[in-house]
Amino acid sequence: MHLHDFWFLLIAVLWTGYFFLEGFDFGIGVLTRLLARDRTERRVLINTIGPVWDGNEVWLITAAGATFAAFPDWYATLFSGFYLPLLAVLVCLIVRGVAFEYRHKRPGERWQRNWEHAIFWCSLLPAFLWGVAFADIVRGVPIGPDKNFSGDVLDLLGPYALLGGLFTLVLFTFHGAVFAALKTDGDIRHRARAQARWYGLAALALAVAFLAWTQAAYGNGRSLPATVVAVVALLAALALNRAGREGWAFALSGVTVVAVFAMVFLALFPDVLPSSTDPAWSLTAAGSASSPYTLKIMTWVAGFATPLIVGYQAWTYWVFRKRISTRHIPAAH
């Protein structure tokens, strides 16, 4: 395996890991308005991700940094062509982080309500926009012979991309609902499980449409098994959620997220950003990679740092593994 192929694989793992972790994170944010009935229940939901949400975003920073270092042409074309949607995602992540930290700083109802709205919208929009972005990456965007993006923002909002955005939004909401059922207790736990059923059925319908379109138009023999795994895992997650096996249901909803994005990257390779203008102008893994020496140094660094990051995050999730409920929330002063 060439180093540029290895780094394409590693970047795919980083992005997929980010969506596995941040997916239920976004889902919890959306559920603060759809599942929680009052401020106390919203606090319960927020507390389920309180110790881990910022660690989940480390995967985004690492994935973007690795893309920049390993494939500078891909990074430059991607982040310039997708400037507005990625800027919107960045602003949402900043506001969302501030909302988590500032919501409880004052007891005023209006103050807390405004930050709760910020958490909801700044979870919903990135969950949608990431799906739009990755659907466009698979479909291809206008790229000229100079490797520069030659379109505008409307070129990113076609029917396929919008379907991808709607699919990731509903899938992440289902992933979050299953996580909420796993991490909470009492009435909110049972309602989370009930809502997860409906979000899962909606995600299944969208999965069939989006994955079938992707496989038929852009897929290959490598991406087909991942497509099958995604659908089967989602069906299994729905069945296990109905049976009350929340741990297994969450594991299978996570497998669904992983399989969906594995399918996206398998359909994409060996391109990293196809050109819809002329296939000859597409950016490939081999043609967009940094020098072999750069990739070699990065490989040594990744080999040392990656196990530390994964180990630390696993320990964090283990420490904060217990369920919480409204009885753990102290009464307001």
Rosetta blueprint (number, residue, H / E / L):
1 M L
2 H L
3 L H
4 H H
5 D H
6 F H
7 W H
8 F H
9 L H
10 L H
11 I H
12 A H
13 V H
14 L H
15 W H
16 T H
17 G H
18 Y H
19 F H
20 F H
21 L H
22 E H
23 G H
24 F H
25 D H
26 F H
27 G H
28 I H
29 G H
30 V H
31 L H
32 T H
33 R H
34 L H
35 L L
36 A L
37 R L
38 D L
39 R H
40 T H
41 E H
42 R H
43 R H
44 V H
45 L H
46 I H
47 N H
48 T H
49 I H
50 G L
51 P L
52 V L
53 W H
54 D H
55 G H
56 N H
57 E L
58 V H
59 W H
60 L H
61 I H
62 T H
63 A H
64 A H
65 G H
66 A H
67 T H
68 F H
69 A H
70 A H
71 F L
72 P H
73 D H
74 W H
75 Y H
76 A H
77 T H
78 L H
79 F H
80 S H
81 G H
82 F L
83 Y H
84 L H
85 P H
86 L H
87 L H
88 A H
89 V H
90 L H
91 V H
92 C H
93 L H
94 I H
95 V H
96 R H
97 G H
98 V H
99 A H
100 F H
101 E H
102 Y H
103 R L
104 H L
105 K L
106 R L
107 P L
108 G L
109 E H
110 R H
111 W H
112 Q H
113 R H
114 N H
115 W H
116 E H
117 H H
118 A H
119 I H
120 F H
121 W H
122 C H
123 S H
124 L H
125 L H
126 P H
127 A H
128 F H
129 L H
130 W H
131 G H
132 V H
133 A H
134 F H
135 A H
136 D H
137 I H
138 V H
139 R H
140 G L
141 V E
142 P L
143 I E
144 G L
145 P L
146 D L
147 K L
148 N L
149 F E
150 S L
151 G L
152 D L
153 V H
154 L H
155 D H
156 L H
157 L L
158 G L
159 P H
160 Y H
161 A H
162 L H
163 L H
164 G H
165 G H
166 L H
167 F H
168 T H
169 L H
170 V H
171 L H
172 F H
173 T H
174 F H
175 H H
176 G H
177 A H
178 V H
179 F H
180 A H
181 A H
182 L H
183 K H
184 T E
185 D L
186 G L
187 D H
188 I H
189 R H
190 H H
191 R H
192 A H
193 R H
194 A H
195 Q H
196 A H
197 R H
198 W H
199 Y H
200 G H
201 L H
202 A H
203 A H
204 L H
205 A H
206 L H
207 A H
208 V H
209 A H
210 F H
211 L H
212 A H
213 W H
214 T H
215 Q H
216 A H
217 A H
218 Y H
219 G L
220 N L
221 G L
222 R L
223 S H
224 L H
225 P H
226 A H
227 T H
228 V H
229 V H
230 A H
231 V H
232 V H
233 A H
234 L H
235 L H
236 A H
237 A H
238 L H
239 A H
240 L H
241 N H
242 R H
243 A L
244 G L
245 R L
246 E H
247 G H
248 W H
249 A H
250 F H
251 A H
252 L H
253 S H
254 G H
255 V H
256 T H
257 V H
258 V H
259 A H
260 V H
261 F H
262 A H
263 M H
264 V H
265 F H
266 L H
267 A H
268 L H
269 F L
270 P L
271 D E
272 V E
273 L E
274 P L
275 S E
276 S L
277 T L
278 D L
279 P H
280 A H
281 W H
282 S L
283 L E
284 T E
285 A H
286 A H
287 G H
288 S H
289 A L
290 S L
291 S L
292 P H
293 Y H
294 T H
295 L H
296 K H
297 I H
298 M H
299 T H
300 W H
301 V H
302 A H
303 G H
304 F H
305 A H
306 T H
307 P H
308 L H
309 I H
310 V H
311 G H
312 Y H
313 Q H
314 A H
315 W H
316 T H
317 Y H
318 W H
319 V H
320 F L
321 R L
322 K L
323 R L
324 I E
325 S L
326 T H
327 R H
328 H H
329 I L
330 P L
331 A L
332 A L
333 H L
